[in-house]
Amino acid sequence: MSELRTTSNLAPRVRNVSPYRNVIASRAALWNNDGEITLGGSDARPKGAFQVAERGDARVPAVTMDTGMRETGIETIDL
């Protein structure tokens, strides 16, 4: 499996959120448990969208909301 697709889209994400001091781009998927998930292309938006897939193109780190907040030092979040 290749990590190229997910790694290469981190730079545009960082650029897109750069005006916002309260947004942190991360190379991890928000998920219901910590570990890794497999991503594949999305039929809904073939260019640039991903979905969790049993046989996907890339494995990426996955973190829960609690882990993501702890790792970035965020104490509260407003959804």
C-alpha positions in Angstrom: 0.0 0.0 0.0 1.1 3.5 -0.7 1.0 6.5 1.6 1.8 8.9 -1.2 -1.8 10.1 -1.8 -2.4 10.9 1.9 1.0 12.4 2.5 0.9 14.6 -0.6 -2.4 16.2 0.4 -1.1 17.3 3.8 0.6 20.4 2.3 -2.6 21.8 0.8 -4.4 21.2 4.1 -1.7 23.1 6.0 -1.9 25.9 3.5 -5.8 26.0 3.6 -5.9 26.3 7.4 -2.9 28.6 7.8 -5.1 31.8 8.2 -6.8 30.2 11.2 -4.7 30.2 14.4 -7.1 27.8 16.1 -6.9 25.0 13.4 -4.2 22.3 13.4 -3.7 20.1 10.3 -2.7 16.6 11.1 -1.8 13.5 9.1 -4.2 11.3 11.0 -7.8 10.3 10.6 -10.3 11.0 13.3 -11.7 7.6 14.3 -13.5 5.7 17.0 -10.2 4.1 18.3 -6.5 4.7 18.1 -4.5 2.7 15.5 -4.5 2.7 11.7 -7.1 2.6 9.1 -7.0 1.9 5.3 -8.2 4.6 3.0 -9.4 4.2 -0.6 -10.9 6.5 -3.2 -14.4 7.8 -2.9 -17.1 7.3 -5.5 -18.9 10.4 -4.2 -16.0 12.7 -5.2 -13.4 10.7 -7.2 -10.8 13.5 -7.1 -9.4 14.3 -3.7 -11.9 12.4 -1.5 -11.1 9.3 0.6 -13.2 6.8 2.5 -12.4 4.0 4.8 -11.9 0.8 2.8 -11.2 -2.8 3.5 -8.7 -2.9 0.5 -7.6 0.7 0.1 -4.6 2.5 -1.3 -3.1 3.9 1.9 -2.7 3.1 5.6 -2.9 6.2 7.9 -2.7 6.8 11.6 -6.1 7.0 13.3 -6.8 8.8 16.6 -9.8 9.4 18.8 -10.9 12.9 19.6 -9.4 12.5 23.2 -6.0 11.4 21.8 -5.9 14.1 19.2 -6.7 16.7 21.9 -4.1 15.3 24.3 -1.4 15.1 21.7 -1.9 18.8 20.6 -2.5 20.2 24.1 -6.0 21.2 23.4 -8.2 21.3 26.5 -11.6 22.2 25.0 -13.1 22.1 21.5 -16.2 23.7 20.0 -17.9 21.7 17.3 
